């Protein structure tokens, strides 16, 4: 599967693609997907929550947000991936497919446990309530987490130590390697793992044992912070469930090259003998990008995954579904067929389609885990094989209203129009990658605006509520919308601009932006359109 591909379509991805999906060795009779009850909710990453420490976290602001969702009869809270942030502070480029983002740990909770002082958790001057300044927030928070880890090591009660050891045992399949990887990455700043000394890069036993002894304190830090993350998250998750709010998580299909997973399992990725990718991930040219998108993630060696009965993927899904109630799998089309780009190519132009693992991966996971609560992110150029795979598995797909209007030749998606929805879909006004609905409307072409005004019988003066109402009224089982749309915010409040490496993932809100009647308005819509909690 390595090397350059001949005959790759470069016509905007609209050429007919011929690739097959692997079939299981034996017929698979048990159901794979779990039907999701009708409901609605809000897309908001925890970093966007209010809070005193420069970014949202699992503290009081998160619990207040759950209460606000419940007051508005919203049964879903969708988040971005909960793993650590990577290049550009993106949550889609984590250093582990299993670890949580330690920057989400509530420092006030650590103070209540006696591991931080009042002075250490005092709100610093200069942090913004509307923007995450990662360059300041990350070192400030990491210093306090390090202090908490030291005090825990010195003062932990027997019960606290027992709880920590129990967590380490439960997570032994990934936690020791992750903590060692993070400690080694700190010890070799600016280097990818394959550039470390060879005995460490290729995980030779004596080198790893020596590193564990030398870096014991930092290894303990990373294990401690993962324990704090999981303990605090489990408490917040339980609070949400008790109030009828289910968590929708997000799982990227690909992971970062500089990650514990690639370091530990290089045989599962398309790497050369030096550990460098031979081919990388991306998407082909389309209406929005003449060169396509070169993401740069290493691609999976699917034959190796199949030989292991997709054990790594099963564990990844197990871990994710321990954390959340429903998981949105990003770039679902990659399981039917994915765009393979030679690593030396600077753009995605000279790639080609390759077959993904198809249903076999999810059949293996369902056999081990039972029915899967999954949303398939099926945006972009979706060919019949992708839709056939989604329908075979029974996963609901996505319909984004901002893409529904206008002529298909200009990028419109008629299948996203509300009258074409089906119950096994999830309708969004927009996603974290879109402009806010008000921002999108302000820059939309007049023919698109005319189409929408006619279709929804509206003047467009409150376009964000028009699209929320259209989503709520849809027959789609689930309806979701970014908080920015519920608040009627303009394009300066968007979360991400795809293709721009800097300035993303930093948006925050405070409660002064929330009109007093917003929750009541959402509750009435949930009542009108049959989305009240059961």
Secondary structure, DSSP 8 states (H G I E B T S, - for coil): --S--SS---STT-S---------SS---S--B----SEEEEE--GGGS--SSSS--SSHHHHHHHHHHHHTT--EEE-S--S---GGG-TTS-S-SS---GGGS-HHHHHHTTSS-TTTTS--TT--SSB--HHHHHHHHHHHHHHHHHHHHHH--HHHHHHHHHHHHHTTTTHHHHHHHHHHHHHTTT--GGGS-HHHHTT-HHHHHHHHHHTHHHHHHHHHHHHHHHHHHHHHHHHHHHTT-EEEEEE-SS--SSSHHHHH-GGGB-B-TTS-BSEEEEE---SS-TT-EEEEEE-B-HHHHHHTTTHHHHHHHHHHHHH-SEEEETTGGGGTEEEEEETT-SSSTTEEEEE--THHHHHHHHHHH-SB-EEE---SS--HHHHHHHHHHT-BEEEEGGGTSS-GGGT--GGGSGGG--TTEEEES--TTS--HHHHHHH--HHHHHHHHHHHT--STTHHHHHHHHHHHSSSSEEEEEHHHHTT--GGG-S--TT--SS-S-B---GGGS-TTHHHHHHHHHHHTT-S--
